[in-house]
Amino acid sequence: MTAPTPLPATPEMLRQAVADGVARYFATRRARVQPFVDRHFSLLGSAEIHRAALGWDILRALANIVLAGPHAGVKAAGSLARACSGPAWPHSARAGR
């Protein structure tokens, strides 16, 4: 059995084949846009995307709020101790400044 002879392809036929392929490709891409938008750019879609990070962010924010008071107290106590310290304090304790 012999191989069939290829049909002669003109430049116009090739251009049309490429244009048809590109048109089909972009049509399939456009068909996928609306379902993607509906899935990811809705309230539920956004919550699904960010559920892991959102949970940890809320816990971190609460931890920061809870720890802000003790942190401010320690900083204020340190400032007060430095202000009240006189020559009785050893110089080595203040060397870290």
N, CA, C and O atoms as CSV, one atom per row, in Angstrom:
chain,resi,resn,atom,element,x,y,z
A,1,MET,N,N,0.838,-1.179,0.000
A,1,MET,CA,C,0.000,0.000,0.000
A,1,MET,C,C,0.879,1.236,0.000
A,1,MET,O,O,1.857,1.302,0.744
A,2,THR,N,N,0.555,2.176,-0.792
A,2,THR,CA,C,1.346,3.391,-0.899
A,2,THR,C,C,0.698,4.502,-0.091
A,2,THR,O,O,-0.517,4.517,0.106
A,3,ALA,N,N,1.525,5.435,0.375
A,3,ALA,CA,C,1.027,6.568,1.154
A,3,ALA,C,C,0.238,7.486,0.236
A,3,ALA,O,O,0.609,7.685,-0.920
A,4,PRO,N,N,-0.867,8.053,0.761
A,4,PRO,CA,C,-1.646,8.971,-0.067
A,4,PRO,C,C,-0.838,10.222,-0.369
A,4,PRO,O,O,-0.018,10.659,0.439
A,5,THR,N,N,-1.068,10.761,-1.482
A,5,THR,CA,C,-0.365,11.987,-1.840
A,5,THR,C,C,-1.004,13.149,-1.103
A,5,THR,O,O,-2.229,13.264,-1.078
A,6,PRO,N,N,-0.192,14.020,-0.496
A,6,PRO,CA,C,-0.752,15.146,0.243
A,6,PRO,C,C,-1.410,16.138,-0.707
A,6,PRO,O,O,-0.970,16.333,-1.840
A,7,LEU,N,N,-2.458,16.748,-0.222
A,7,LEU,CA,C,-3.122,17.787,-1.009
A,7,LEU,C,C,-2.246,19.030,-1.007
A,7,LEU,O,O,-1.585,19.330,-0.013
A,8,PRO,N,N,-2.243,19.731,-2.091
A,8,PRO,CA,C,-1.441,20.958,-2.101
A,8,PRO,C,C,-2.097,22.007,-1.188
A,8,PRO,O,O,-3.292,22.281,-1.298
A,9,ALA,N,N,-1.311,22.572,-0.310
A,9,ALA,CA,C,-1.802,23.594,0.611
A,9,ALA,C,C,-1.325,24.946,0.136
A,9,ALA,O,O,-0.128,25.187,-0.020
A,10,THR,N,N,-2.271,25.811,-0.086
A,10,THR,CA,C,-1.920,27.162,-0.493
A,10,THR,C,C,-1.672,27.999,0.753
A,10,THR,O,O,-2.152,27.656,1.833
A,11,PRO,N,N,-0.942,29.072,0.620
A,11,PRO,CA,C,-0.735,29.957,1.787
A,11,PRO,C,C,-2.056,30.428,2.387
A,11,PRO,O,O,-2.164,30.566,3.606
A,12,GLU,N,N,-3.057,30.674,1.552
A,12,GLU,CA,C,-4.358,31.125,2.071
A,12,GLU,C,C,-5.024,30.019,2.893
A,12,GLU,O,O,-5.638,30.301,3.922
A,13,MET,N,N,-4.909,28.761,2.447
A,13,MET,CA,C,-5.471,27.643,3.206
A,13,MET,C,C,-4.779,27.509,4.564
A,13,MET,O,O,-5.432,27.251,5.576
A,14,LEU,N,N,-3.475,27.683,4.580
A,14,LEU,CA,C,-2.723,27.597,5.831
A,14,LEU,C,C,-3.102,28.723,6.779
A,14,LEU,O,O,-3.281,28.503,7.977
A,15,ARG,N,N,-3.224,29.933,6.237
A,15,ARG,CA,C,-3.645,31.069,7.074
A,15,ARG,C,C,-5.029,30.826,7.653
A,15,ARG,O,O,-5.275,31.114,8.824
A,16,GLN,N,N,-5.934,30.295,6.837
A,16,GLN,CA,C,-7.296,30.028,7.302
A,16,GLN,C,C,-7.305,28.933,8.371
A,16,GLN,O,O,-8.065,29.015,9.336
A,17,ALA,N,N,-6.464,27.908,8.202
A,17,ALA,CA,C,-6.385,26.837,9.200
A,17,ALA,C,C,-5.870,27.374,10.533
A,17,ALA,O,O,-6.390,27.019,11.592
A,18,VAL,N,N,-4.853,28.225,10.480
A,18,VAL,CA,C,-4.316,28.819,11.711
A,18,VAL,C,C,-5.349,29.733,12.347
A,18,VAL,O,O,-5.537,29.708,13.563
A,19,ALA,N,N,-6.021,30.542,11.531
A,19,ALA,CA,C,-7.045,31.450,12.064
A,19,ALA,C,C,-8.180,30.667,12.709
A,19,ALA,O,O,-8.678,31.061,13.763
A,20,ASP,N,N,-8.598,29.558,12.091
A,20,ASP,CA,C,-9.661,28.733,12.667
A,20,ASP,C,C,-9.211,28.112,13.989
A,20,ASP,O,O,-9.976,28.067,14.952
A,21,GLY,N,N,-7.975,27.636,14.027
A,21,GLY,CA,C,-7.453,27.055,15.262
A,21,GLY,C,C,-7.373,28.075,16.383
A,21,GLY,O,O,-7.725,27.782,17.526
A,22,VAL,N,N,-6.916,29.259,16.060
A,22,VAL,CA,C,-6.821,30.328,17.068
A,22,VAL,C,C,-8.221,30.716,17.548
A,22,VAL,O,O,-8.435,30.916,18.744
A,23,ALA,N,N,-9.165,30.823,16.623
A,23,ALA,CA,C,-10.534,31.187,16.999
A,23,ALA,C,C,-11.140,30.129,17.916
A,23,ALA,O,O,-11.791,30.472,18.902
A,24,ARG,N,N,-10.936,28.841,17.605
A,24,ARG,CA,C,-11.455,27.767,18.466
A,24,ARG,C,C,-10.799,27.807,19.844
A,24,ARG,O,O,-11.466,27.627,20.863
A,25,TYR,N,N,-9.490,28.043,19.867
A,25,TYR,CA,C,-8.776,28.101,21.147
A,25,TYR,C,C,-9.325,29.231,22.022
A,25,TYR,O,O,-9.633,29.012,23.194
A,26,PHE,N,N,-9.447,30.418,21.466
A,26,PHE,CA,C,-9.926,31.549,22.269
A,26,PHE,C,C,-11.387,31.397,22.649
A,26,PHE,O,O,-11.806,31.894,23.695
A,27,ALA,N,N,-12.171,30.721,21.822
A,27,ALA,CA,C,-13.568,30.466,22.188
A,27,ALA,C,C,-13.633,29.564,23.414
A,27,ALA,O,O,-14.457,29.785,24.302
A,28,THR,N,N,-12.768,28.543,23.473
A,28,THR,CA,C,-12.762,27.680,24.659
A,28,THR,C,C,-12.272,28.435,25.892
A,28,THR,O,O,-12.758,28.191,26.997
A,29,ARG,N,N,-11.320,29.347,25.718
A,29,ARG,CA,C,-10.841,30.144,26.858
A,29,ARG,C,C,-11.935,31.075,27.349
A,29,ARG,O,O,-12.144,31.205,28.556
A,30,ARG,N,N,-12.640,31.728,26.424
A,30,ARG,CA,C,-13.723,32.640,26.820
A,30,ARG,C,C,-14.836,31.896,27.544
A,30,ARG,O,O,-15.448,32.426,28.471
A,31,ALA,N,N,-15.096,30.661,27.112
A,31,ALA,CA,C,-16.149,29.869,27.755
A,31,ALA,C,C,-15.780,29.530,29.198
A,31,ALA,O,O,-16.668,29.264,30.007
A,32,ARG,N,N,-14.517,29.534,29.529
A,32,ARG,CA,C,-14.080,29.202,30.885
A,32,ARG,C,C,-14.023,30.419,31.808
A,32,ARG,O,O,-13.896,30.256,33.022
A,33,VAL,N,N,-14.112,31.622,31.267
A,33,VAL,CA,C,-13.957,32.831,32.091
A,33,VAL,C,C,-15.097,32.984,33.085
A,33,VAL,O,O,-14.850,33.159,34.279
A,34,GLN,N,N,-16.342,32.922,32.619
A,34,GLN,CA,C,-17.479,33.172,33.513
A,34,GLN,C,C,-17.564,32.152,34.648
A,34,GLN,O,O,-17.790,32.558,35.789
A,35,PRO,N,N,-17.396,30.858,34.401
A,35,PRO,CA,C,-17.386,29.928,35.543
A,35,PRO,C,C,-16.246,30.210,36.526
A,35,PRO,O,O,-16.426,30.061,37.735
A,36,PHE,N,N,-15.086,30.613,36.024
A,36,PHE,CA,C,-13.966,30.953,36.898
A,36,PHE,C,C,-14.311,32.160,37.765
A,36,PHE,O,O,-14.069,32.157,38.972
A,37,VAL,N,N,-14.877,33.188,37.142
A,37,VAL,CA,C,-15.257,34.394,37.881
A,37,VAL,C,C,-16.306,34.056,38.925
A,37,VAL,O,O,-16.217,34.508,40.066
A,38,ASP,N,N,-17.309,33.258,38.539
A,38,ASP,CA,C,-18.350,32.883,39.492
A,38,ASP,C,C,-17.789,32.083,40.660
A,38,ASP,O,O,-18.235,32.238,41.797
A,39,ARG,N,N,-16.812,31.231,40.379
A,39,ARG,CA,C,-16.250,30.370,41.415
A,39,ARG,C,C,-15.329,31.136,42.364
A,39,ARG,O,O,-15.351,30.884,43.569
A,40,HIS,N,N,-14.527,32.058,41.852
A,40,HIS,CA,C,-13.487,32.681,42.679
A,40,HIS,C,C,-13.788,34.109,43.125
A,40,HIS,O,O,-13.230,34.561,44.125
A,41,PHE,N,N,-14.638,34.822,42.427
A,41,PHE,CA,C,-14.875,36.226,42.762
A,41,PHE,C,C,-16.258,36.444,43.352
A,41,PHE,O,O,-16.904,37.457,43.084
A,42,SER,N,N,-16.705,35.502,44.147
A,42,SER,CA,C,-17.935,35.650,44.906
A,42,SER,C,C,-17.553,35.648,46.384
A,42,SER,O,O,-16.399,35.400,46.733
A,43,LEU,N,N,-18.498,35.917,47.222
A,43,LEU,CA,C,-18.214,35.928,48.657
A,43,LEU,C,C,-17.762,34.546,49.130
A,43,LEU,O,O,-16.778,34.429,49.861
A,44,LEU,N,N,-18.478,33.506,48.716
A,44,LEU,CA,C,-18.099,32.153,49.128
A,44,LEU,C,C,-16.784,31.721,48.495
A,44,LEU,O,O,-15.968,31.067,49.144
A,45,GLY,N,N,-16.573,32.082,47.234
A,45,GLY,CA,C,-15.323,31.721,46.568
A,45,GLY,C,C,-14.129,32.394,47.212
A,45,GLY,O,O,-13.080,31.776,47.394
A,46,SER,N,N,-14.288,33.645,47.552
A,46,SER,CA,C,-13.206,34.374,48.214
A,46,SER,C,C,-12.928,33.790,49.594
A,46,SER,O,O,-11.772,33.648,49.992
A,47,ALA,N,N,-13.978,33.454,50.313
A,47,ALA,CA,C,-13.794,32.853,51.640
A,47,ALA,C,C,-13.091,31.508,51.528
A,47,ALA,O,O,-12.262,31.166,52.371
A,48,GLU,N,N,-13.419,30.746,50.490
A,48,GLU,CA,C,-12.765,29.448,50.309
A,48,GLU,C,C,-11.279,29.610,50.013
A,48,GLU,O,O,-10.451,28.861,50.533
A,49,ILE,N,N,-10.944,30.590,49.177
A,49,ILE,CA,C,-9.540,30.827,48.837
A,49,ILE,C,C,-8.745,31.243,50.074
A,49,ILE,O,O,-7.607,30.813,50.257
A,50,HIS,N,N,-9.343,32.076,50.918
A,50,HIS,CA,C,-8.607,32.682,52.028
A,50,HIS,C,C,-8.905,32.048,53.383
A,50,HIS,O,O,-8.516,32.607,54.408
A,51,ARG,N,N,-9.578,30.906,53.421
A,51,ARG,CA,C,-10.005,30.368,54.724
A,51,ARG,C,C,-8.837,30.040,55.645
A,51,ARG,O,O,-8.923,30.299,56.845
A,52,ALA,N,N,-7.764,29.487,55.131
A,52,ALA,CA,C,-6.641,29.127,55.997
A,52,ALA,C,C,-5.941,30.374,56.521
A,52,ALA,O,O,-5.694,30.489,57.722
A,53,ALA,N,N,-5.627,31.288,55.651
A,53,ALA,CA,C,-4.917,32.502,56.063
A,53,ALA,C,C,-5.793,33.368,56.950
A,53,ALA,O,O,-5.314,33.956,57.919
A,54,LEU,N,N,-7.063,33.447,56.625
A,54,LEU,CA,C,-7.966,34.299,57.395
A,54,LEU,C,C,-8.052,33.830,58.841
A,54,LEU,O,O,-8.053,34.653,59.756
A,55,GLY,N,N,-8.123,32.535,59.059
A,55,GLY,CA,C,-8.198,32.018,60.424
A,55,GLY,C,C,-6.968,32.380,61.239
A,55,GLY,O,O,-7.089,32.835,62.376
A,56,TRP,N,N,-5.790,32.185,60.671
A,56,TRP,CA,C,-4.556,32.517,61.390
A,56,TRP,C,C,-4.413,34.016,61.579
A,56,TRP,O,O,-3.909,34.454,62.614
A,57,ASP,N,N,-4.841,34.817,60.609
A,57,ASP,CA,C,-4.744,36.272,60.755
A,57,ASP,C,C,-5.592,36.754,61.919
A,57,ASP,O,O,-5.172,37.632,62.672
A,58,ILE,N,N,-6.768,36.194,62.071
A,58,ILE,CA,C,-7.634,36.606,63.180
A,58,ILE,C,C,-6.992,36.219,64.518
A,58,ILE,O,O,-7.002,37.004,65.466
A,59,LEU,N,N,-6.438,35.012,64.587
A,59,LEU,CA,C,-5.778,34.599,65.837
A,59,LEU,C,C,-4.568,35.471,66.140
A,59,LEU,O,O,-4.336,35.834,67.293
A,60,ARG,N,N,-3.794,35.809,65.109
A,60,ARG,CA,C,-2.626,36.671,65.332
A,60,ARG,C,C,-3.051,38.061,65.800
A,60,ARG,O,O,-2.420,38.639,66.685
A,61,ALA,N,N,-4.113,38.593,65.214
A,61,ALA,CA,C,-4.589,39.920,65.619
A,61,ALA,C,C,-5.041,39.893,67.077
A,61,ALA,O,O,-4.741,40.812,67.838
A,62,LEU,N,N,-5.753,38.853,67.461
A,62,LEU,CA,C,-6.182,38.753,68.862
A,62,LEU,C,C,-4.983,38.624,69.789
A,62,LEU,O,O,-4.956,39.234,70.857
A,63,ALA,N,N,-3.997,37.839,69.391
A,63,ALA,CA,C,-2.791,37.691,70.216
A,63,ALA,C,C,-2.069,39.028,70.345
A,63,ALA,O,O,-1.585,39.367,71.425
A,64,ASN,N,N,-1.992,39.781,69.267
A,64,ASN,CA,C,-1.342,41.095,69.325
A,64,ASN,C,C,-2.078,42.033,70.266
A,64,ASN,O,O,-1.452,42.773,71.026
A,65,ILE,N,N,-3.401,42.005,70.217
A,65,ILE,CA,C,-4.183,42.875,71.105
A,65,ILE,C,C,-3.967,42.470,72.563
A,65,ILE,O,O,-3.778,43.323,73.430
A,66,VAL,N,N,-3.998,41.158,72.828
A,66,VAL,CA,C,-3.840,40.677,74.207
A,66,VAL,C,C,-2.444,40.988,74.740
A,66,VAL,O,O,-2.287,41.356,75.904
A,67,LEU,N,N,-1.432,40.838,73.885
A,67,LEU,CA,C,-0.054,41.038,74.350
A,67,LEU,C,C,0.397,42.501,74.320
A,67,LEU,O,O,1.468,42.821,74.835
A,68,ALA,N,N,-0.393,43.381,73.733
A,68,ALA,CA,C,0.000,44.789,73.673
A,68,ALA,C,C,0.059,45.413,75.072
A,68,ALA,O,O,0.966,46.192,75.363
A,69,GLY,N,N,-0.889,45.080,75.927
A,69,GLY,CA,C,-0.906,45.633,77.292
A,69,GLY,C,C,0.329,45.241,78.092
A,69,GLY,O,O,1.018,46.119,78.613
A,70,PRO,N,N,0.633,43.941,78.207
A,70,PRO,CA,C,1.846,43.564,78.944
A,70,PRO,C,C,3.121,44.143,78.322
A,70,PRO,O,O,4.040,44.537,79.040
A,71,HIS,N,N,3.174,44.194,77.011
A,71,HIS,CA,C,4.362,44.754,76.360
A,71,HIS,C,C,4.527,46.232,76.731
A,71,HIS,O,O,5.627,46.674,77.062
A,72,ALA,N,N,3.437,46.985,76.673
A,72,ALA,CA,C,3.502,48.405,77.034
A,72,ALA,C,C,3.879,48.568,78.508
A,72,ALA,O,O,4.619,49.483,78.870
A,73,GLY,N,N,3.363,47.671,79.352
A,73,GLY,CA,C,3.709,47.742,80.784
A,73,GLY,C,C,5.180,47.486,81.031
A,73,GLY,O,O,5.806,48.185,81.828
A,74,VAL,N,N,5.739,46.497,80.361
A,74,VAL,CA,C,7.162,46.197,80.525
A,74,VAL,C,C,8.006,47.351,80.009
A,74,VAL,O,O,8.990,47.731,80.645
A,75,LYS,N,N,7.636,47.911,78.870
A,75,LYS,CA,C,8.384,49.053,78.325
A,75,LYS,C,C,8.310,50.250,79.277
A,75,LYS,O,O,9.312,50.927,79.506
A,76,ALA,N,N,7.127,50.507,79.825
A,76,ALA,CA,C,6.977,51.635,80.759
A,76,ALA,C,C,7.786,51.387,82.034
A,76,ALA,O,O,8.418,52.305,82.557
A,77,ALA,N,N,7.766,50.157,82.530
A,77,ALA,CA,C,8.540,49.838,83.732
A,77,ALA,C,C,10.030,50.002,83.471
A,77,ALA,O,O,10.765,50.476,84.337
A,78,GLY,N,N,10.473,49.618,82.298
A,78,GLY,CA,C,11.884,49.797,81.948
A,78,GLY,C,C,12.256,51.266,81.872
A,78,GLY,O,O,13.311,51.668,82.363
A,79,SER,N,N,11.396,52.069,81.260
A,79,SER,CA,C,11.669,53.506,81.184
A,79,SER,C,C,11.680,54.129,82.573
A,79,SER,O,O,12.535,54.961,82.874
A,80,LEU,N,N,10.735,53.732,83.419
A,80,LEU,CA,C,10.671,54.250,84.786
A,80,LEU,C,C,11.915,53.838,85.578
A,80,LEU,O,O,12.471,54.641,86.327
A,81,ALA,N,N,12.345,52.597,85.412
A,81,ALA,CA,C,13.542,52.136,86.122
A,81,ALA,C,C,14.768,52.916,85.668
A,81,ALA,O,O,15.612,53.277,86.490
A,82,ARG,N,N,14.877,53.183,84.354
A,82,ARG,CA,C,16.020,53.974,83.877
A,82,ARG,C,C,15.961,55.410,84.404
A,82,ARG,O,O,16.987,55.998,84.745
A,83,ALA,N,N,14.747,55.964,84.467
A,83,ALA,CA,C,14.610,57.338,84.948
A,83,ALA,C,C,14.916,57.444,86.441
A,83,ALA,O,O,15.460,58.451,86.896
A,84,CYS,N,N,14.569,56.417,87.194
A,84,CYS,CA,C,14.769,56.452,88.643
A,84,CYS,C,C,16.156,55.983,89.070
A,84,CYS,O,O,16.554,56.166,90.220
A,85,SER,N,N,16.872,55.390,88.157
A,85,SER,CA,C,18.177,54.854,88.551
A,85,SER,C,C,19.153,56.012,88.787
A,85,SER,O,O,19.184,56.989,88.039
A,86,GLY,N,N,19.907,55.874,89.801
A,86,GLY,CA,C,20.897,56.891,90.133
A,86,GLY,C,C,22.282,56.284,90.072
A,86,GLY,O,O,22.494,55.256,89.428
A,87,PRO,N,N,23.206,56.913,90.733
A,87,PRO,CA,C,24.571,56.397,90.722
A,87,PRO,C,C,24.706,55.059,91.439
A,87,PRO,O,O,25.750,54.417,91.319
A,88,ALA,N,N,23.682,54.609,92.185
A,88,ALA,CA,C,23.786,53.343,92.897
A,88,ALA,C,C,23.773,52.157,91.938
A,88,ALA,O,O,24.298,51.091,92.262
A,89,TRP,N,N,23.194,52.332,90.795
A,89,TRP,CA,C,23.153,51.227,89.830
A,89,TRP,C,C,24.529,51.060,89.198
A,89,TRP,O,O,25.191,52.049,88.882
A,90,PRO,N,N,24.968,49.801,89.011
A,90,PRO,CA,C,26.283,49.590,88.376
A,90,PRO,C,C,26.236,50.022,86.911
A,90,PRO,O,O,25.214,49.913,86.234
A,91,HIS,N,N,27.357,50.503,86.464
A,91,HIS,CA,C,27.428,50.960,85.086
A,91,HIS,C,C,27.275,49.812,84.100
A,91,HIS,O,O,26.846,50.036,82.969
A,92,SER,N,N,27.614,48.582,84.497
A,92,SER,CA,C,27.511,47.458,83.584
A,92,SER,C,C,26.056,47.155,83.244
A,92,SER,O,O,25.787,46.625,82.166
A,93,ALA,N,N,25.111,47.473,84.125
A,93,ALA,CA,C,23.696,47.223,83.856
A,93,ALA,C,C,23.176,48.159,82.774
A,93,ALA,O,O,22.197,47.845,82.098
A,94,ARG,N,N,23.815,49.285,82.611
A,94,ARG,CA,C,23.350,50.268,81.629
A,94,ARG,C,C,24.206,50.220,80.366
A,94,ARG,O,O,24.042,51.059,79.479
A,95,ALA,N,N,25.115,49.252,80.272
A,95,ALA,CA,C,26.032,49.219,79.127
A,95,ALA,C,C,25.321,48.848,77.842
A,95,ALA,O,O,25.826,49.148,76.760
A,96,GLY,N,N,24.158,48.202,77.924
A,96,GLY,CA,C,23.445,47.788,76.719
A,96,GLY,C,C,22.792,48.910,75.964
A,96,GLY,O,O,22.266,48.670,74.877
A,97,ARG,N,N,22.793,50.109,76.469
A,97,ARG,CA,C,22.127,51.235,75.807
A,97,ARG,C,C,22.958,51.785,74.703
A,97,ARG,O,O,22.550,52.738,74.039
